[in-house]
Amino acid sequence: MWRAAASRLLLHRRPSPATATAACTLQNRRLLSANAEFTTGEARRVVRLVGVEMLKRSLRDRSEEVISYGEFLEECVEAGAARTHGQAEVLARAMEQSGVVLFFRGKVYLHPEKVCDLVKRAVPFALTPENEARKEELKQLQKMMKEIEGRAHKHARRIICFGFACLIFQFALFFRLTYWEFSWDRIEPIAFFFGGTQLVCGYAYFIITSRNPSLQDFLQTLFMSRRRKLCAKQNFDMKRYLELQKHSGCPRKGDYCSQGRN
């Protein structure tokens, strides 16, 4: 019985302090070796991702739309997304490829979507297939404008022809009064005042419009005035027409000279 008790004591004997210390040290080393892989690899990656997210948030919160490239690199380092300027340059190229920022001529655009919208507005929509509705709208407005300009052109030509007929009638009247009805001594003052009145009218036209009082300019003024009245009468949206024409990249054809050449 004493032997059985002694054997049980030997089996459940507590380890010595040296043995316990060695076992604890070995266990801690195993835990450290297991955590060492996360600390050196994934922990750095997580910290860098956190720094990148903080960098994105700080860039979005900035009031500036554009910053310099050097300032952007400093921002990357300060946010913890990169340790050195070399790593910041690598991160900058990655962010540009992913569409977060846009680099152009040493400047960093923090909102590339706005730049994209501006480029879309500047590019003629005639080159983009998704703007069929706007193309059809422009065609309808161009058709209406062509009719309006045709009518305005005829109206301006009629007034010019009427003025030419009045000059011929004036010359024929003075010729008749000079050689058949009266003499040149009586018609000379009347002709002088008629000529002076026409000169005064031309001078007044220049003062009011600040334009050269020529026949071509007068014809252009008549055409534009009649076209404006016809557009208002037919409720033509001139602002929308000019906007679509500008975005389509088509040249403007809204003057009398283009009508005359056609």
Legacy VTK file of the C-alpha trace (Angstrom):
# vtk DataFile Version 3.0
C-alpha trace
ASCII
DATASET POLYDATA
POINTS 262 float
0.000 0.000 0.000
2.880 2.353 0.831
4.495 1.527 -2.475
1.293 2.334 -4.426
0.974 5.711 -2.681
4.613 6.527 -3.414
4.210 5.652 -7.082
1.136 7.959 -7.367
3.092 10.817 -5.796
5.921 10.285 -8.238
3.514 10.406 -11.211
1.867 13.708 -10.071
5.063 15.354 -8.898
5.235 19.130 -9.484
7.947 20.227 -11.886
10.948 22.074 -10.664
11.195 25.904 -11.014
13.791 25.618 -13.764
11.632 23.243 -15.749
8.550 25.500 -15.392
10.516 28.573 -16.497
11.844 26.781 -19.556
8.371 25.600 -20.510
6.882 29.110 -20.150
9.677 30.631 -22.199
9.169 28.060 -24.929
5.412 28.752 -24.997
5.950 32.543 -25.183
8.422 32.089 -28.031
5.856 30.056 -29.924
3.232 32.757 -29.411
5.643 35.498 -30.480
6.698 33.536 -33.539
3.019 33.062 -34.460
2.291 36.800 -34.058
5.543 37.863 -35.734
4.131 37.034 -39.195
1.115 39.344 -38.701
3.223 42.163 -37.259
5.773 42.311 -40.036
3.455 41.550 -42.945
-0.216 42.117 -42.496
0.067 44.728 -39.753
2.091 47.023 -42.020
-0.389 46.439 -44.782
-3.310 47.285 -42.515
-1.576 50.425 -41.262
-0.845 51.485 -44.839
-4.459 50.908 -45.892
-5.644 52.955 -42.939
-3.234 55.694 -43.953
-4.505 55.591 -47.538
-8.112 55.913 -46.354
-7.156 58.828 -44.135
-5.354 60.392 -47.081
-8.451 60.039 -49.297
-10.643 61.563 -46.620
-8.299 64.490 -46.084
-8.125 65.122 -49.841
-11.919 65.099 -50.134
-12.265 67.516 -47.220
-9.868 70.045 -48.738
-11.380 73.209 -50.136
-8.896 73.343 -53.018
-9.693 71.630 -56.283
-6.063 71.509 -57.445
-2.791 71.208 -55.521
0.815 70.870 -56.558
2.532 67.510 -56.934
5.008 68.210 -54.122
2.203 69.173 -51.771
0.427 65.944 -52.628
3.536 63.887 -51.760
3.856 65.705 -48.444
0.204 64.928 -47.743
0.844 61.230 -48.401
3.724 61.168 -45.934
1.858 63.146 -43.259
-1.194 60.887 -43.498
0.962 57.800 -42.904
0.181 56.257 -46.281
3.887 56.332 -47.189
7.125 56.618 -45.242
9.306 58.284 -47.864
8.782 60.386 -50.951
9.703 57.389 -53.082
6.886 55.354 -51.607
4.614 58.394 -51.970
5.382 58.564 -55.693
4.520 54.879 -56.084
1.300 55.431 -54.155
0.514 58.485 -56.290
0.825 56.475 -59.505
-1.425 53.778 -58.055
-4.037 56.333 -57.016
-3.955 57.903 -60.464
-4.462 54.553 -62.155
-7.405 53.782 -59.861
-9.029 57.140 -60.662
-8.780 58.681 -57.205
-6.789 61.694 -58.415
-5.655 63.103 -61.755
-2.169 64.372 -62.627
-1.705 66.979 -65.339
1.268 69.281 -65.906
2.610 69.079 -62.377
-0.792 69.597 -60.798
-2.954 67.132 -58.886
-6.716 67.359 -59.449
-8.464 66.065 -56.337
-11.860 65.620 -58.028
-11.275 63.894 -61.373
-15.007 63.334 -61.873
-15.491 67.094 -62.235
-12.737 67.232 -64.827
-14.443 64.390 -66.674
-17.726 66.311 -66.703
-15.985 69.379 -68.108
-14.327 67.290 -70.818
-17.681 65.743 -71.743
-19.174 69.194 -72.089
-16.292 70.352 -74.259
-16.260 67.307 -76.549
-18.823 67.629 -79.373
-21.710 65.279 -78.699
-21.783 64.502 -82.407
-18.860 62.179 -81.664
-20.668 60.335 -78.883
-23.386 57.802 -79.809
-25.324 58.176 -76.542
-26.630 61.659 -77.407
-29.095 60.739 -80.150
-31.926 62.662 -78.462
-29.878 65.860 -78.384
-28.891 65.366 -82.014
-32.516 65.052 -83.036
-33.392 68.119 -80.988
-30.634 70.080 -82.685
-31.824 68.961 -86.122
-35.344 70.165 -85.382
-34.074 73.516 -84.107
-31.786 73.877 -87.124
-34.706 73.229 -89.442
-36.795 75.887 -87.708
-33.894 78.319 -87.722
-33.329 77.776 -91.426
-36.945 78.681 -92.151
-36.799 81.736 -89.886
-33.551 82.976 -91.416
-34.912 82.454 -94.909
-37.930 84.633 -94.141
-35.761 87.244 -92.417
-33.421 87.279 -95.419
-36.308 87.908 -97.831
-37.678 90.658 -95.596
-34.301 92.441 -95.447
-33.896 92.142 -99.231
-37.353 93.628 -99.789
-36.508 96.664 -97.648
-33.196 97.167 -99.466
-34.931 96.925 -102.829
-37.577 99.373 -101.658
-34.875 101.835 -100.635
-33.205 101.441 -104.035
-36.550 102.135 -105.733
-36.997 105.247 -103.598
-33.592 106.567 -104.689
-34.441 105.982 -108.346
-37.799 107.690 -107.897
-36.081 110.661 -106.156
-33.548 111.001 -108.972
-36.271 110.760 -111.650
-38.447 113.303 -109.802
-35.632 115.832 -109.512
-34.721 115.280 -113.154
-38.326 115.894 -114.189
-38.719 118.988 -112.041
-35.399 120.410 -113.184
-35.816 120.119 -116.967
-39.609 120.054 -117.460
-41.482 121.688 -114.619
-39.033 124.144 -113.048
-35.424 125.278 -113.433
-32.237 124.247 -111.607
-32.295 127.459 -109.608
-35.452 126.313 -107.832
-34.611 122.600 -107.515
-31.021 123.095 -106.298
-31.954 124.053 -102.682
-34.445 121.186 -102.493
-31.847 118.674 -103.718
-29.300 120.107 -101.266
-31.623 119.638 -98.304
-32.534 116.120 -99.415
-28.861 115.160 -99.638
-28.105 116.798 -96.277
-30.991 114.915 -94.660
-29.599 111.594 -95.866
-26.179 112.521 -94.479
-27.705 113.424 -91.105
-29.601 110.109 -91.037
-26.372 108.174 -91.674
-24.552 110.100 -88.925
-27.431 109.453 -86.474
-27.328 105.736 -87.334
-23.633 105.673 -86.467
-24.229 107.466 -83.145
-27.066 105.138 -82.110
-25.573 101.798 -83.204
-21.819 102.621 -83.122
-21.526 100.755 -86.421
-20.379 101.720 -89.878
-23.309 103.191 -91.852
-22.760 101.026 -94.902
-25.292 99.130 -96.980
-23.884 95.772 -95.895
-24.128 96.698 -92.236
-27.621 98.098 -92.713
-28.670 94.855 -94.411
-27.184 92.855 -91.547
-29.078 94.976 -89.004
-32.360 94.470 -90.839
-31.760 90.723 -91.035
-30.954 90.355 -87.327
-33.913 92.497 -86.272
-36.370 90.535 -88.400
-34.955 87.208 -87.244
-35.282 88.216 -83.589
-38.931 89.168 -84.103
-39.701 85.912 -85.907
-38.020 83.863 -83.145
-40.121 85.615 -80.521
-43.276 85.123 -82.575
-42.695 81.377 -83.055
-41.393 80.819 -79.467
-38.020 79.674 -80.742
-35.601 78.840 -77.896
-32.488 80.646 -79.107
-30.553 79.969 -75.904
-31.100 76.219 -76.188
-30.236 76.305 -79.877
-26.928 78.077 -79.287
-26.066 75.715 -76.423
-26.670 72.598 -78.542
-24.806 74.132 -81.443
-21.845 74.924 -79.218
-21.721 71.409 -77.752
-22.084 69.789 -81.152
-19.003 71.563 -82.462
-20.891 72.959 -85.468
-20.036 76.473 -86.670
-22.596 79.168 -86.181
-24.544 80.249 -89.250
-26.695 82.970 -87.818
-25.704 86.026 -89.832
-26.650 87.520 -93.149
-23.228 86.911 -94.714
-23.586 83.127 -94.396
-27.064 83.349 -95.891
-25.762 85.349 -98.806
-22.979 82.858 -99.538
-25.406 79.957 -99.471
LINES 1 263
262 0 1 2 3 4 5 6 7 8 9 10 11 12 13 14 15 16 17 18 19 20 21 22 23 24 25 26 27 28 29 30 31 32 33 34 35 36 37 38 39 40 41 42 43 44 45 46 47 48 49 50 51 52 53 54 55 56 57 58 59 60 61 62 63 64 65 66 67 68 69 70 71 72 73 74 75 76 77 78 79 80 81 82 83 84 85 86 87 88 89 90 91 92 93 94 95 96 97 98 99 100 101 102 103 104 105 106 107 108 109 110 111 112 113 114 115 116 117 118 119 120 121 122 123 124 125 126 127 128 129 130 131 132 133 134 135 136 137 138 139 140 141 142 143 144 145 146 147 148 149 150 151 152 153 154 155 156 157 158 159 160 161 162 163 164 165 166 167 168 169 170 171 172 173 174 175 176 177 178 179 180 181 182 183 184 185 186 187 188 189 190 191 192 193 194 195 196 197 198 199 200 201 202 203 204 205 206 207 208 209 210 211 212 213 214 215 216 217 218 219 220 221 222 223 224 225 226 227 228 229 230 231 232 233 234 235 236 237 238 239 240 241 242 243 244 245 246 247 248 249 250 251 252 253 254 255 256 257 258 259 260 261
